[in-house]
Amino acid sequence: MAKGFGGMGGKGMPGGFSMNMLKQAQKMQQDMMKIQQELEQQTFTAAAGGGAVNASVNGKRELLSLTIDPAAVDPEDVEMLQDMIVAAVNEALRSAERAMSEGMSQITGGLGGLGLGF
């Protein structure tokens, strides 16, 4: 039998990965899934053009609603309205993404770069 397999001396799993670490990783995964599910249920709203356009998305990054103040509808300047719509939707999506990142950071403690897919 090889002495000190993985530098553990037979006291844990290969590579120094203990059962305690495995349990912690499993708990972290469960916590991340819970936060993700909670955030998917939230609504994130953003406005553009001084409130002329409002967009709401959920944590799944799906557009839920879009409201446009009739005063913002100028047939001579449809491009500006389109730009306001894009800006409002993108800001709402960024808000959802920030909330997801912040929620995951609370769980992982900033352990980015571990290949967790965030």
VEXNUPA-941980 format. One record per residue (C-alpha): residue number from 1; x, y, z; residue in three letters. Coordinates in steps of 0.02 Angstrom, whole numbers, plus 50000, padded with zeros to 5 digits. Layout:
    k     xx     yy     zz    r
  NUM      X      Y      Z  Ala
...
***
This chain:
    k     xx     yy     zz    r
    1  50000  50000  50000  Met
    2  50067  50171  49954  Ala
    3  50116  50275  50103  Lys
    4  50027  50441  50126  Gly
    5  49915  50427  49971  Phe
    6  49883  50606  49913  Gly
    7  49974  50673  50065  Gly
    8  49835  50618  50183  Met
    9  49907  50469  50271  Gly
   10  49740  50381  50249  Gly
   11  49642  50515  50344  Lys
   12  49529  50580  50207  Gly
   13  49493  50581  50024  Met
   14  49626  50594  49887  Pro
   15  49708  50764  49866  Gly
   16  49668  50819  50043  Gly
   17  49481  50838  50005  Phe
   18  49392  50790  50167  Ser
   19  49213  50735  50195  Met
   20  49185  50898  50289  Asn
   21  49237  50996  50134  Met
   22  49119  50890  50029  Leu
   23  48975  50927  50149  Lys
   24  49016  51113  50144  Gln
   25  49017  51111  49954  Ala
   26  48849  51022  49950  Gln
   27  48773  51147  50072  Lys
   28  48843  51291  49968  Met
   29  48764  51216  49812  Gln
   30  48595  51199  49900  Gln
   31  48606  51378  49964  Asp
   32  48649  51442  49789  Met
   33  48501  51350  49714  Met
   34  48385  51424  49847  Lys
   35  48445  51602  49814  Ile
   36  48432  51576  49626  Gln
   37  48252  51517  49644  Gln
   38  48209  51664  49756  Glu
   39  48287  51789  49635  Leu
   40  48198  51711  49486  Glu
   41  48033  51759  49571  Gln
   42  48082  51941  49594  Gln
   43  48040  52082  49474  Thr
   44  48168  52212  49421  Phe
   45  48107  52374  49343  Thr
   46  48202  52513  49256  Ala
   47  48151  52674  49168  Ala
   48  48223  52774  49024  Ala
   49  48184  52943  48950  Gly
   50  48140  53018  49118  Gly
   51  48011  52883  49149  Gly
   52  47936  52886  48975  Ala
   53  47979  52701  48954  Val
   54  47974  52572  49094  Asn
   55  48029  52391  49078  Ala
   56  48009  52251  49204  Ser
   57  48102  52085  49198  Val
   58  48110  51939  49316  Asn
   59  48262  51849  49385  Gly
   60  48251  51726  49241  Lys
   61  48293  51876  49130  Arg
   62  48122  51872  49046  Glu
   63  48036  52034  48996  Leu
   64  47874  52042  49096  Leu
   65  47806  52212  49047  Ser
   66  47845  52366  48948  Leu
   67  47751  52529  48971  Thr
   68  47768  52680  48859  Ile
   69  47701  52852  48901  Asp
   70  47595  52904  48751  Pro
   71  47683  53074  48754  Ala
   72  47845  52982  48709  Ala
   73  47770  52919  48546  Val
   74  47827  53039  48411  Asp
   75  47797  52970  48236  Pro
   76  47935  53086  48176  Glu
   77  48063  53011  48297  Asp
   78  48029  52825  48315  Val
   79  48216  52794  48333  Glu
   80  48222  52888  48498  Met
   81  48078  52783  48566  Leu
   82  48167  52625  48511  Gln
   83  48326  52682  48599  Asp
   84  48229  52717  48759  Met
   85  48151  52544  48753  Ile
   86  48319  52461  48730  Val
   87  48396  52565  48871  Ala
   88  48255  52524  48993  Ala
   89  48257  52338  48954  Val
   90  48446  52326  48965  Asn
   91  48452  52419  49132  Glu
   92  48317  52305  49204  Ala
   93  48416  52154  49146  Leu
   94  48575  52224  49223  Arg
   95  48482  52248  49388  Ser
   96  48427  52066  49385  Ala
   97  48605  52010  49346  Glu
   98  48678  52116  49487  Arg
   99  48555  52043  49611  Ala
  100  48600  51867  49555  Met
  101  48787  51903  49569  Ser
  102  48768  51982  49741  Glu
  103  48662  51837  49802  Gly
  104  48789  51710  49741  Met
  105  48934  51810  49815  Ser
  106  48851  51801  49985  Gln
  107  48853  51612  49973  Ile
  108  49023  51586  49894  Thr
  109  49111  51723  49990  Gly
  110  49186  51789  49829  Gly
  111  49258  51621  49776  Leu
  112  49254  51667  49592  Gly
  113  49359  51567  49472  Gly
  114  49309  51398  49542  Leu
  115  49216  51351  49384  Gly
  116  49047  51364  49470  Leu
  117  48967  51438  49315  Gly
  118  48923  51612  49377  Phe
***
